[in-house]
Amino acid sequence: MLSKELKALAKSAAQMKVHRIPEPPKPKKGDMAMPAARQERPAFVLSETDLPVIKDWEHGKEYNLLVRVKEVGTEQTRWTNDKLHKTFEICEIAALPHKEGK
């Protein structure tokens, strides 16, 4: 399913809006705040079963992925400072071609 939509995606790429998530600020010397108190970037874990090409990837380099996700949960409570949080399940994933030097 994803491969068919990649062609359509290429045609609409100029219209895509990319939201870059900034790196969280480095803790200041003597900062005793718990890591959870600082805003972290979202992260997820993949195994080589999920995406075999990762076994060839190098630590610290950036790679581009295209994912199809399904929303499976929503949370908005005082524990999340009334900000909306959503949980997604990855249904399909593709590694986009990697350019050397990146």
N, C-alpha and C positions, 0 to 999 in steps of 0.2 A: 504494500500500500504506500509506503513512504517513498519508494523509488519513483512511482508515477508522479507524486506530488513534487519531487525535486525539480522536475522540468518546469512546472508551474511556478515554483518558488523562484527559480532563476529569472523568470520573466517579471516577477513582482518584486525582486530584490531592491530595486530603486525606491520602492515605497515603504520598505521595512524601517521601523524605528528601533534602533538598538539602544538599550538602556545599560550603560556601563555602571557596574557596581564598584564604587571606590574601595580601595584598600582601607581597612580600619586603621585608625591612628595607632602608632606604636605606643606602648605604655611608657609613661614618663618614669624616670628614675625615682624609685621609692613609692611608685604607685602600687597600692595594695589591693586595688579593686579586683574582684573575682573576674575571670575571663568572661563569664556569662553576662556581666554587667556592661561589657563593651559590645558594640555592634560588630558582629562577625559577618563575613560573606557566607551566603548559603553554600553548602557543600553536599556532595553525594559520593557514594562508593560504588565502583564497578569491579567485577572480577573479569578475568580473561574469558570466562564462559559467557558473560554478558556482551563483551566486545573484544574478540580475540586480538585485534590489532594493538591493544594496550601493552602487550608483552614486549613490543618493539619500541615503546615510547621511553623517553628519558626524563628522569626526575627534574622538576624545575622548569621544564619547557612548557609552552602554551600550545594547546591544540584546539581545534574547532569541532564541535559536535552539533549535530542536528537531532533533536529528540521530539518524539510525539509522546505527550503525557495525557493522563486522565486525572481529573481532579477527584480526589477520594475523601477529602475532609476540609472543613472550614472551622476556624476558631476566631472569636473576637470577644475577649473577656478583659476583666481588669488586670489579669495576670500578663496579658499581652499589651498592656497600656491602651486598650481599646483599639489597637491596630489590627487590621485584618490579616490573618495568617491562613495560608492554604497548604494542603498536603497533596502531592501529586505522585502518581505511580508512572514509571517509565514504561511505555508500551512498545516503542521502537526507538532505535538509536543508530545513527550513522556517523562515522568519522569522515569529516571533509578532508580533501587532499591537504597535506602539510607542506608548506613552503620552507625550504632550508633557510637557516639564519633567523628564524623566529623563535 
